Amino acid sequence: MLDLTAALIVFLFPLAYSPGPGNMFFAANGARFGLVATLPASAGYHIATLLVTLAIGFGFEMTLQRSPVLFQTIKWAGSIYVLYLAWKLFRASAMDSVGEARPAGIWSGAVLLLLNPKAYVIIALMFSQFLDAGSASGNAIAVGWISTVFTLNNLLAFTIWTLLGGRIASLFRDEARADLLNRLFGGVLALVAVWMMFA
């Protein structure tokens, strides 16, 4: 199990820590609200991550492979949702009142994962590499372990991006600079959404 874990972490490192919809979303929220305020969204995202990963590990990817229309629908819905988040962030003002500017909640985090086609592709690819097709009896334990390692690794990556977002925000305390930061993160998130549509 130790060899599997080490190989899995090496495999996941460039995928989990590179800029993507989740990382950019949490970096933007970390910049605007700080780490603690992002915890509900992070909990939603990672609970959904664990459940989706287990589902795919136990055969959900076969459904996606047999139904390209379903995958395409998820892909476009996810892209539109990320674009919506980018637009909200882009239009946010540094002077928003507390009642107007709120951090993302648990459901926003869960929806972000559920509509993220990159996550489905990575999870299916991961299981294709790390499950032993000839060992059906041991695969249930392996699916559980791989799903847990994947989720915890994502949690670490997103926490790092959230903290980075918060550190960047400390350089943008005045109104004009904070507005610029919102537009910067909103623009990057919009580019990620467009990439999701056509990737």
C-alpha positions as CSV (number, residue, x, y, z in Angstrom):
1,M,0.0,0.0,0.0
2,L,3.0,2.3,0.7
3,D,4.2,1.9,-2.9
4,L,0.8,2.5,-4.3
5,T,0.4,5.7,-2.2
6,A,3.8,7.1,-3.2
7,A,3.2,6.4,-6.9
8,L,-0.3,7.9,-6.7
9,I,1.0,11.1,-5.1
10,V,3.7,11.5,-7.8
11,F,1.0,10.9,-10.4
12,L,-1.4,13.5,-8.9
13,F,1.1,16.2,-8.1
14,P,1.1,18.1,-11.4
15,L,-2.7,17.6,-11.8
16,A,-3.7,18.7,-8.3
17,Y,-1.4,21.7,-7.9
18,S,-1.6,23.2,-11.4
19,P,-4.1,26.0,-12.0
20,G,-7.6,24.6,-12.6
21,P,-11.2,25.5,-11.8
22,G,-11.0,24.4,-8.2
23,N,-7.6,25.9,-7.4
24,M,-8.5,29.3,-9.0
25,F,-11.9,29.3,-7.3
26,F,-10.3,28.8,-3.8
27,A,-7.5,31.2,-4.5
28,A,-10.0,33.9,-5.4
29,N,-12.1,33.2,-2.3
30,G,-9.0,33.1,-0.2
31,A,-7.9,36.5,-1.5
32,R,-11.3,38.0,-0.8
33,F,-12.4,36.4,2.4
34,G,-9.4,34.5,3.9
35,L,-8.8,30.8,4.7
36,V,-11.4,30.3,7.5
37,A,-14.3,31.7,5.4
38,T,-13.5,29.2,2.6
39,L,-13.8,26.1,4.9
40,P,-17.6,25.5,4.2
41,A,-17.0,25.5,0.4
42,S,-13.9,23.4,0.8
43,A,-15.9,20.9,2.9
44,G,-18.6,20.7,0.2
45,Y,-16.0,20.3,-2.6
46,H,-14.1,17.6,-0.8
47,I,-17.1,15.6,0.4
48,A,-18.4,15.6,-3.2
49,T,-14.9,14.7,-4.3
50,L,-14.8,11.6,-2.1
51,L,-18.3,10.5,-3.1
52,V,-17.7,11.0,-6.8
53,T,-14.3,9.3,-6.7
54,L,-15.8,6.3,-4.9
55,A,-18.6,6.2,-7.5
56,I,-16.2,6.3,-10.4
57,G,-13.9,3.8,-8.8
58,F,-16.8,1.3,-8.5
59,G,-17.9,1.6,-12.1
60,F,-19.4,5.1,-12.8
61,E,-16.8,5.7,-15.4
62,M,-18.4,2.9,-17.5
63,T,-21.6,5.0,-17.6
64,L,-19.7,8.1,-18.8
65,Q,-17.8,6.0,-21.4
66,R,-21.1,4.6,-22.7
67,S,-22.8,8.0,-22.8
68,P,-20.6,10.7,-24.3
69,V,-23.7,13.0,-24.4
70,L,-23.8,12.9,-20.6
71,F,-20.1,13.8,-20.3
72,Q,-20.5,16.6,-22.8
73,T,-23.5,18.0,-20.9
74,I,-21.5,17.9,-17.6
75,K,-18.6,19.6,-19.4
76,W,-20.7,22.5,-20.7
77,A,-22.7,22.9,-17.5
78,G,-19.5,23.0,-15.5
79,S,-18.0,25.6,-17.9
80,I,-21.0,27.8,-17.6
81,Y,-21.1,27.6,-13.8
82,V,-17.4,28.5,-13.5
83,L,-18.0,31.4,-16.0
84,Y,-20.9,32.6,-13.7
85,L,-18.6,32.5,-10.7
86,A,-16.0,34.5,-12.7
87,W,-18.6,37.1,-13.6
88,K,-19.7,37.5,-10.0
89,L,-16.1,37.9,-8.9
90,F,-15.2,40.3,-11.8
91,R,-18.2,42.6,-10.9
92,A,-17.5,42.4,-7.1
93,S,-16.4,45.7,-5.6
94,A,-13.9,46.1,-2.8
95,M,-16.5,48.3,-1.1
96,D,-19.3,45.6,-1.1
97,S,-21.0,45.5,2.2
98,V,-20.9,42.4,4.4
99,G,-24.4,41.6,3.3
100,E,-23.5,41.7,-0.3
101,A,-20.1,40.1,-0.3
102,R,-20.3,36.6,1.1
103,P,-17.9,33.7,0.8
104,A,-19.0,30.6,-1.1
105,G,-20.9,28.0,0.9
106,I,-20.9,24.3,1.2
107,W,-23.2,23.8,-1.8
108,S,-21.2,26.1,-4.1
109,G,-18.1,23.9,-3.3
110,A,-20.1,20.7,-4.0
111,V,-21.5,22.0,-7.3
112,L,-18.1,23.1,-8.4
113,L,-16.8,19.6,-8.1
114,L,-19.9,17.9,-9.6
115,L,-19.8,20.2,-12.7
116,N,-16.0,19.9,-13.2
117,P,-15.3,17.6,-16.1
118,K,-11.6,17.8,-15.5
119,A,-12.2,16.0,-12.2
120,Y,-14.0,13.2,-13.8
121,V,-11.3,12.7,-16.4
122,I,-8.5,12.7,-13.8
123,I,-10.4,10.3,-11.5
124,A,-11.1,7.9,-14.3
125,L,-7.5,8.1,-15.6
126,M,-6.2,7.6,-12.0
127,F,-8.3,4.4,-11.5
128,S,-7.2,3.1,-15.0
129,Q,-3.6,3.4,-13.8
130,F,-3.8,2.2,-10.2
131,L,-6.5,-0.5,-10.1
132,D,-5.4,-4.1,-10.8
133,A,-7.9,-5.5,-13.4
134,G,-7.0,-9.0,-12.3
135,S,-7.6,-8.5,-8.6
136,A,-11.3,-7.9,-8.2
137,S,-11.3,-9.0,-4.5
138,G,-8.7,-6.4,-3.5
139,N,-10.1,-3.6,-5.6
140,A,-12.8,-2.6,-3.1
141,I,-10.1,-1.8,-0.5
142,A,-7.9,-0.2,-3.2
143,V,-10.8,2.0,-4.4
144,G,-11.4,3.2,-0.9
145,W,-7.7,4.0,-0.3
146,I,-7.1,5.7,-3.6
147,S,-10.3,7.8,-3.1
148,T,-9.1,8.9,0.3
149,V,-5.6,9.8,-0.8
150,F,-6.9,11.7,-3.9
151,T,-9.4,13.7,-1.7
152,L,-6.7,14.5,1.0
153,N,-4.2,15.5,-1.7
154,N,-6.8,17.8,-3.3
155,L,-7.6,19.3,0.1
156,L,-3.9,20.1,0.6
157,A,-3.6,21.6,-2.9
158,F,-6.6,23.8,-2.4
159,T,-5.5,25.0,1.0
160,I,-2.2,26.1,-0.4
161,W,-3.9,28.0,-3.2
162,T,-6.3,29.6,-0.7
163,L,-3.4,30.7,1.4
164,L,-1.6,32.1,-1.7
165,G,-4.7,34.0,-2.6
166,G,-4.9,35.5,0.9
167,R,-1.2,36.5,0.7
168,I,-1.7,38.2,-2.6
169,A,-4.7,40.0,-1.2
170,S,-2.6,41.5,1.6
171,L,-0.8,43.5,-1.1
172,F,-4.1,44.9,-2.3
173,R,-5.7,46.5,0.7
174,D,-6.8,49.8,-0.8
175,E,-10.1,50.0,-2.8
176,A,-8.5,50.5,-6.3
177,R,-6.1,47.6,-5.9
178,A,-8.7,45.3,-4.4
179,D,-11.0,46.0,-7.4
180,L,-8.0,45.2,-9.6
181,L,-7.5,41.9,-7.7
182,N,-11.1,40.9,-8.1
183,R,-10.9,41.6,-11.9
184,L,-7.7,39.7,-12.1
185,F,-9.0,36.6,-10.4
186,G,-12.4,36.9,-12.3
187,G,-10.5,37.1,-15.6
188,V,-8.4,34.1,-14.8
189,L,-11.4,32.1,-13.7
190,A,-13.2,33.1,-16.9
191,L,-10.2,31.8,-19.0
192,V,-10.4,28.5,-17.0
193,A,-14.1,28.3,-17.9
194,V,-13.4,28.8,-21.6
195,W,-10.6,26.2,-21.4
196,M,-13.0,23.7,-19.8
197,M,-15.4,24.2,-22.7
198,F,-12.9,23.4,-25.4
199,A,-10.4,21.1,-23.7
